[in-house]
Amino acid sequence: MTPADLEHFDLRRLPAGFVDDPYPWYRRLREASPVHRMPDGTWFLTRYADCERVYKDPAVFSSDKKVEFLPKFGDSPLYAHHTTSLVFNDPPLHTRIRRLIMGALTPKAIADMQPGLVARVGELLDAIALRGTADIIEDFASAIPIEIIGNLLEVPHDERGPLRAWSLAILGALEPSLTEDQLAAGNRAVTEFEDYLRTLVARRRATPGDAERDVLTRLVQGEADGEKLSEPELLHNCIFLLNAGHETTTNLIGNSLVALCEWPDERARLLADPSLIRSAVEEFLRFESSNQLGNRRALEPTEVGGVRLPAGALVTLCIGAANRDPAQFPDPERLDVARTPNRHLAFGSGSHLCAGHALARLEGRVAIGMFLERFPDYRLADVPVRGGRARFRGFTSVRVVTNAP
């Protein structure tokens, strides 16, 4: 990795080996060029303090992606979706939708989900135990968030089959560089997802669910004294909820179980003291962040990390790099299941802190904890297969043997 390599670092043309292990690049950029201008004129941030500052200054750094996404997606279903969803908007749309969603994600509502989550995880583990081997992505991790988010929107179980494929195609389109096939698959997924949701919304309008638990009913009915969502806002934010809750939680579970194979002493430590599962999940989120990249646009000239940015500057916040910044985390390249404090940025920060962070944490604690309890000696059967993405870090396949001696 030469100075010239760093100078020409470009998310659109990733260097060899980056997807497998981006952390050496993050480390060198953080040391040599922490506010790094890429060849396309956008900026790449790798220090914790800089990323946190941008997250917490929405008056200067906008989450609205219309300017950024139009050249990338054109006038397409993907553009309509990603510029209407909660995560890529500023107030007032962001505020209205977040309030509706959070009303169904109260601490009591999340606690009430735990018995059903435990039961579902138990069913998945029973099926794995019968075989003695499993792909923990296909057979375990991906099934858990589909169950939870499907229940939140009360999607009938026999209609959940296409949800994962739609999610992967739509979120895959957020990668820095796209092929024509990826673009076509993402647009097709948005269109099919919208068609399905129109039917589901029509049913819910005719027969509303419990607005204290059913997010779709809350979104359909809107606030009692506020403005209701338009049809596109309703549909695209349902898609967002299903997607956001799926990919990142799948990655959390898969990344964690692989990391415990690579750090056997930490696995032994967690097995010896299961009460560490809460801090362990925070450490998995820090160490292998499911979402590695965030984006903002500067609304006015400003300064970040001593570098002047012009109005309109497009900024990529490297969550994966910030979460291994030694200025924030002692010995950051080491997995430590008891690490505290652990103020990672895996869920973002500020007004855009992930709305589902408490639910994702619960899913992680239950899934990882129960898997370890049931299969304490599991081992990798093959080299895990990476998903090939820079933004969403995870695996597409992790074969394990669960009846290892």
ABEGO torsion letter per residue (X at the ends): XBAAAAAABBAABBBBGAAABAAAAAAAAAAABABBBBAAGBBBBABAAAAAAAAABAAABBABAAAAAAAAAEBBAAAAAAAABAAABBOAAAAAAAAAAAAAABAAAAAAAAAAAAAAAAAAAAAAAAAGBBBAAAAAAAAAAAAAAAAAAGBBAAAAAAAAAAAAAAAAAABABBBAAAAAAAAAAAAAAAAAAAAAAAAAAABBBBAAABAAAAAAAEBAABBBBBAAAAAAAAAAAAAAAAAAAAAAAAAAAAAAAABAAAAAAAAABAAAAAAAAAAAAAABBABABBBBBBABBBBBGGBBBBBGBBBBBBAAAAAABAAABBGAABBBAABOBBBBAAAEBEAABBAAAAAAAAAAAAAAAAAAAABAABBBABBBBBAGBAABBBBABBBBBAABX
